[in-house]
Amino acid sequence: MSQLFAVLFDGFAYGMLLFLLSVGLSVTLGLMNFTNLAHGAFAMVGGYVTYSLVELAGWPFLATLPFAFLITAIIAAGFERFLFRRIYEAGELNQVLFTIGLVFAASAVAAYFFGTVHHSVDLPAYLTGFIEVGSVKLPAYRIFLVVVALVVTAIVVAGLEYTRFGAMVRASVDNQKVARGLGLNVNRIFALTFALGSGLAGLGGALAIDILSLDPSFGFHILVLVLIVVAVGGLGSIWGSFLAAACLGIFDVAGKYFIPELGAFLIYLFMVALLFIKPRGLFGRR
Amino acid sequence: MDPHLWLKRKGRISPYEVAFWPIVLVLPFWLFPTYLSLSSQIAITALFCISLDLILGYAGIISLGHAAFFGIGAYAAGLLSAHGWGEPLSGLAFAAVVAAFAGWIVSFMIVRVQHLALLMITLGLGFLLVELANSLGSFTGGADGLQGIDTWKLLGVWKFSFWGKTAYAYSLAVLFILFLVCRRIVRSPFGLTLEAIRENPDRTTALGAPNRAHLQKIFTLSAGIAGIAGALLAQTTETVSLESLGFQRSAEIAIMLILGGTGRLYGAILGAIIFMVARDQLAGMNPQYWYFWIGLLLMIVVLFMPRGILGGLERLAAFGRRR
């Protein structure tokens, strides 16, 4: 029983990591219909920022996390301003190929600067041990991950629901044409959302180092997982992404634990079946 | 203009086409005569690329998992041969039927969805199949690849030798015949309807075209051709690996098609030639760096030549005529 709980918690923590990695893509895809497969590459940027600051500059792990967010957001804003903006009207296939090309290039650049080996970071002592909750021992880092994800979720939801900017984003997702007609600058809203969403991916990438390990193929590695979360959860839906990420994390970890030979197969089967029945995902708005 | 006349004119064979095929046939013997296996791989890849062009370029169905059908064909032909029937032509036919059947099943899903869901279903089916082939290791050989394929003499006469002359002639002949078939199809009223559906599905519905049935037909056909390409690879290399199903192959084939230019069949062949030769020449390079150039090339093509190399040449020619 306690073992089952530990596995479930492990899966939930993994799911929360996936949520951090994918929530930005869900919102920006819902907003602009820009199929950005390079989202995972931005997560990789965050990972390498934290790795460099911890391992090469000797910073404490926690202090690097805001920078993983900020630097990724700034880089993403630059890409949005100078490259992505040109292909919003170019059709889905061109967007897919352009962003895949970006992932290829980013992974090669990462290999050039950091080598093709796996990297890990030294975590502070209070994040490496186990914490006993009742009769179960839970790894401290997973608890930390869940706490961070819940805090971020609270901030994102509050930001979207209760701020003026959040209202603008929601209006643009629901109906871009009308939002434009009412005088909202949808392009600027999108640029800002894109930067923030990519920043969250960067944060996710930094937090993922300890769980997924960081190497140049990171952007590809998480791409499929991120896309599953976004597609199953539904574009533009925070709660959809949250639920999909939690389920995917739990299924993945529990599946690998209990039925290792069929785990991944069942996830893809489930996704294909769900998208066949509900092409917009669980809570898709469009 | 009379539509029949117009169709006929559209289907007319241009002098460029007449020049193209003999060059393709002879060039490898002159460039790398001791290295024909690359040439047969290029022919196979070009055939696979054409199959993607049918659904992507003409019908507008984006697939990120088309290698699934390539792999199904490869495993079908490979398993048939490994279980004692190595006759190549019937192997091809068998692979085509199996892959087309799989494509027909999948087509029911494909025509229902669009956008991200379409990408994810094609992607998901590809991964699903890799997992399946991997877990059925006793049957498919799993990660080690399928062993024990023995391809018999072609038509009972030509042996598949180490030098790969038979393999090259065989692959190129199959490519040429299927290319002619595809060329005929895309220039038929059916092919034109597909293009119309791609451009404006609502209007074709209003005009009375059965959109979904048409899309299902071309998808099934495309899956069958992809299966034949896979079977060719299995027969000429006498091995099948999990990679033949994988995402990487699906992505590469889309890259080649975009590079050459979609919706014109020759773009698929040209893209396959350029990509495969470039990769072969740069194989000594660290693969990571090779991917850097591929990524950069993709971005440049999308930004500056959205219709591929052939589309760019066409625009250049039109520009020249106008001046």
Chai-1 contact restraints between the chains, C-beta under 6 A:
chainA,res_idxA,chainB,res_idxB,connection_type,confidence,min_distance_angstrom,max_distance_angstrom,comment,restraint_id
A,L93,B,I62,contact,1.0,0.0,6.0,A-B,restraint_1
A,N94,B,V302,contact,1.0,0.0,6.0,A-B,restraint_2
A,N94,B,P306,contact,1.0,0.0,6.0,A-B,restraint_3
A,L97,B,I258,contact,1.0,0.0,6.0,A-B,restraint_4
A,L97,B,L298,contact,1.0,0.0,6.0,A-B,restraint_5
A,L97,B,V302,contact,1.0,0.0,6.0,A-B,restraint_6
A,F98,B,M299,contact,1.0,0.0,6.0,A-B,restraint_7
A,F98,B,V302,contact,1.0,0.0,6.0,A-B,restraint_8
A,G101,B,G295,contact,1.0,0.0,6.0,A-B,restraint_9
A,G101,B,L298,contact,1.0,0.0,6.0,A-B,restraint_10
A,G101,B,M299,contact,1.0,0.0,6.0,A-B,restraint_11
A,F104,B,Y291,contact,1.0,0.0,6.0,A-B,restraint_12
A,F104,B,I294,contact,1.0,0.0,6.0,A-B,restraint_13
A,F104,B,G295,contact,1.0,0.0,6.0,A-B,restraint_14
A,A105,B,F292,contact,1.0,0.0,6.0,A-B,restraint_15
A,A105,B,G295,contact,1.0,0.0,6.0,A-B,restraint_16
A,A105,B,L296,contact,1.0,0.0,6.0,A-B,restraint_17
A,A108,B,Q288,contact,1.0,0.0,6.0,A-B,restraint_18
A,A108,B,Y289,contact,1.0,0.0,6.0,A-B,restraint_19
A,A108,B,Y291,contact,1.0,0.0,6.0,A-B,restraint_20
A,A108,B,F292,contact,1.0,0.0,6.0,A-B,restraint_21
A,A111,B,Q288,contact,1.0,0.0,6.0,A-B,restraint_22
A,L227,B,M120,contact,1.0,0.0,6.0,A-B,restraint_23
A,A231,B,L116,contact,1.0,0.0,6.0,A-B,restraint_24
A,A231,B,M120,contact,1.0,0.0,6.0,A-B,restraint_25
A,E261,B,S135,contact,1.0,0.0,6.0,A-B,restraint_26
A,A264,B,E131,contact,1.0,0.0,6.0,A-B,restraint_27
A,F265,B,E131,contact,1.0,0.0,6.0,A-B,restraint_28
A,Y268,B,G124,contact,1.0,0.0,6.0,A-B,restraint_29
A,Y268,B,F127,contact,1.0,0.0,6.0,A-B,restraint_30
A,Y268,B,L128,contact,1.0,0.0,6.0,A-B,restraint_31
A,M271,B,G124,contact,1.0,0.0,6.0,A-B,restraint_32
A,V272,B,I121,contact,1.0,0.0,6.0,A-B,restraint_33
A,V272,B,G124,contact,1.0,0.0,6.0,A-B,restraint_34
A,L275,B,A117,contact,1.0,0.0,6.0,A-B,restraint_35
A,L275,B,M120,contact,1.0,0.0,6.0,A-B,restraint_36
A,L275,B,I121,contact,1.0,0.0,6.0,A-B,restraint_37
A,F276,B,M109,contact,1.0,0.0,6.0,A-B,restraint_38
A,P279,B,V113,contact,1.0,0.0,6.0,A-B,restraint_39
A,P279,B,A117,contact,1.0,0.0,6.0,A-B,restraint_40
